[in-house]
Amino acid sequence: MAKRKTIYSVEPKAYEGMMMLEEYLNNSQLTPIHKELIKIRTSQLNGCGYCLDIHTQDAIKYGETTRRLFVLAGWQESELFTEEEQVILAMTEAVTFIHKGGISNELYAKAQQLFSEVYLAQLIMCMVTINAWNRIGVATHMKAK
């Protein structure tokens, strides 16, 4: 596989725009575990090894258990995730596979019951942002070190 230039080295202004989204998320109300579950699950679905490496390490730093990380890909068959986390993970998959219809009205209504309008908006922004990062990582063949 040929080495590719990083977006940062070629177009630092574009990378700075992505970093502004990360700064927004860092200052949001989202819990660190919610953010990392979104980032890890999205990265699993998109096959971004670079992001998986970073975000699983971050999740552990924030107190996530390895057990939950091991079963995250099969979260629907696990009782290890709260109702809120299950809704977040379902939304994450719906946003990542947006071409399959996006977030259903039923799922969105459930999210509205569990989260404030602001928190829900921030969840969606987190999902959108990590999908963009995954596409950058996969397109440029970023590798975990």
VMD Tcl script that draws the C-alpha trace (Angstrom):
set ca {
  {0.00 0.00 0.00}
  {1.51 3.31 -1.10}
  {2.10 5.96 1.54}
  {-0.25 8.90 1.17}
  {0.12 12.50 2.25}
  {-1.82 13.58 5.31}
  {-4.56 16.16 4.95}
  {-2.75 18.22 7.57}
  {0.47 18.37 5.53}
  {-1.30 19.34 2.30}
  {-4.32 21.35 3.50}
  {-3.78 22.45 7.10}
  {-6.76 24.85 6.98}
  {-9.11 21.93 6.27}
  {-7.61 20.02 9.17}
  {-8.03 23.08 11.39}
  {-11.74 23.05 10.53}
  {-11.99 19.47 11.74}
  {-10.13 20.39 14.91}
  {-12.70 23.16 15.54}
  {-15.40 20.47 15.53}
  {-13.35 18.47 18.05}
  {-13.01 21.55 20.23}
  {-16.77 22.03 20.07}
  {-17.26 18.41 21.18}
  {-14.69 18.78 23.97}
  {-16.71 21.71 25.33}
  {-20.08 19.99 24.90}
  {-22.22 18.37 27.57}
  {-21.47 14.89 26.22}
  {-19.95 12.48 28.71}
  {-16.52 11.17 27.75}
  {-17.88 7.60 27.65}
  {-20.75 8.57 25.34}
  {-18.30 10.29 23.00}
  {-15.93 7.35 22.97}
  {-18.68 4.77 22.42}
  {-19.81 6.78 19.40}
  {-16.27 7.12 18.08}
  {-15.38 3.47 18.58}
  {-18.60 2.04 17.14}
  {-18.42 4.34 14.11}
  {-14.78 3.41 13.56}
  {-15.66 -0.29 13.76}
  {-18.35 0.18 11.11}
  {-16.08 2.24 8.84}
  {-13.01 0.05 9.33}
  {-10.75 2.84 10.58}
  {-7.99 1.12 12.54}
  {-6.27 4.41 13.32}
  {-9.35 5.82 15.07}
  {-10.09 2.50 16.78}
  {-6.62 2.52 18.30}
  {-6.91 6.10 19.57}
  {-10.46 5.92 20.88}
  {-10.25 2.56 22.63}
  {-7.22 3.87 24.51}
  {-9.08 7.08 25.35}
  {-12.15 5.13 26.51}
  {-10.02 3.09 28.90}
  {-8.46 6.30 30.26}
  {-12.00 7.57 30.95}
  {-12.86 4.41 32.86}
  {-14.47 2.24 30.20}
  {-14.03 -1.48 30.81}
  {-12.28 -3.78 28.38}
  {-15.21 -6.18 28.71}
  {-17.63 -3.63 27.25}
  {-15.14 -2.70 24.55}
  {-14.78 -6.36 23.58}
  {-18.55 -6.76 23.07}
  {-19.26 -3.32 21.61}
  {-19.59 -4.70 18.07}
  {-22.36 -6.97 19.41}
  {-24.00 -4.41 21.71}
  {-27.50 -5.40 20.58}
  {-26.94 -8.88 22.04}
  {-25.49 -7.61 25.32}
  {-26.96 -6.43 28.59}
  {-23.82 -4.45 29.42}
  {-25.09 -1.18 27.92}
  {-27.64 1.17 29.47}
  {-30.83 2.18 27.70}
  {-29.26 5.55 26.89}
  {-26.15 3.89 25.48}
  {-28.27 1.51 23.38}
  {-30.12 4.46 21.86}
  {-26.82 6.26 21.23}
  {-25.36 3.17 19.55}
  {-28.47 2.65 17.41}
  {-28.33 6.31 16.35}
  {-24.60 5.97 15.64}
  {-25.27 3.09 13.27}
  {-28.17 4.97 11.62}
  {-26.02 8.06 11.01}
  {-23.06 6.01 9.79}
  {-25.32 4.10 7.39}
  {-27.32 7.21 6.47}
  {-27.99 5.79 3.01}
  {-30.25 3.18 4.64}
  {-32.74 5.80 5.75}
  {-31.03 7.57 8.62}
  {-32.47 7.85 12.11}
  {-36.03 6.51 12.10}
  {-38.82 8.57 13.61}
  {-39.24 5.92 16.31}
  {-35.56 6.01 17.28}
  {-35.48 9.81 17.24}
  {-38.57 9.96 19.46}
  {-36.90 7.56 21.93}
  {-33.81 9.76 21.95}
  {-35.97 12.81 22.62}
  {-37.42 11.04 25.67}
  {-33.95 10.30 27.06}
  {-31.95 13.40 26.14}
  {-32.39 17.15 26.08}
  {-32.55 18.90 22.71}
  {-29.02 20.21 23.21}
  {-27.60 16.83 24.20}
  {-29.30 15.18 21.23}
  {-27.85 17.78 18.85}
  {-24.41 17.26 20.37}
  {-24.73 13.47 19.99}
  {-25.51 13.88 16.30}
  {-22.59 16.28 15.83}
  {-20.27 13.74 17.46}
  {-21.53 11.05 15.07}
  {-21.07 13.30 12.05}
  {-17.58 14.38 13.13}
  {-16.18 10.88 13.72}
  {-17.61 9.73 10.39}
  {-15.66 12.55 8.74}
  {-12.48 11.63 10.65}
  {-12.91 7.97 9.64}
  {-13.19 8.93 6.01}
  {-10.03 11.00 6.25}
  {-8.20 8.19 8.04}
  {-9.25 5.47 5.62}
  {-8.81 7.63 2.49}
  {-5.26 8.61 3.48}
  {-4.30 5.19 4.93}
  {-3.56 6.53 8.41}
  {-2.03 3.80 10.53}
  {-1.96 3.25 14.27}
  {1.58 3.39 15.62}
}
mol new
graphics top color blue
foreach p $ca { graphics top sphere $p radius 0.5 }
foreach p [lrange $ca 0 end-1] q [lrange $ca 1 end] { graphics top cylinder $p $q radius 0.2 }
display resetview
